[in-house]
Amino acid sequence: AICSFRLVRWTKSIRNLLATLYYAIPALINVSSLLLLVLFIYAVLGMNLFYNIAQQPGGFIGPDANFTDFWQSFLLLVRSMTGESWNGLMHDCMVREDARRRCSDAEGTCAEHELVAIAYFFSFFLLSAIICLNLVIAVILEKKTALSNENALSAQELEHFQEVWSDFD
């Protein structure tokens, strides 16, 4: 562990990377709170829309991944936010009564309408994965650029360098 601290102290690129992450923490907290708000809203909305969807044997909606309570739906959305089988979840939430008896309209375990699941999952994936996660990358890159500009030479320093260099040239 001590050797890794010495390495960070001597290696400028690692030190710059850690400084970038350190200065980006306040902005990352803002983006994370926005992401948590989106997750909270969609978890509650998913509980209201898909709480009664039948769990499919071998399907994506099962005992460990469903919309029956808040934490289950929250964890399900965190998983799908990373791109992990969100389209499979969408198809399981679009299940209709058919000859294979995957759900029952009489029991209320079928989807109300397929378009609801499509709109829900597409809008969630668009908001969470594409917009919010790219915001995290943008914040880090912006802080990296700001720190790089602080380390750049000023106009006076550049003039002084040119004068000294002309003496040697």
Disulfide bonds with the S-S distance in Angstrom:
Cys103-Cys110 1.97
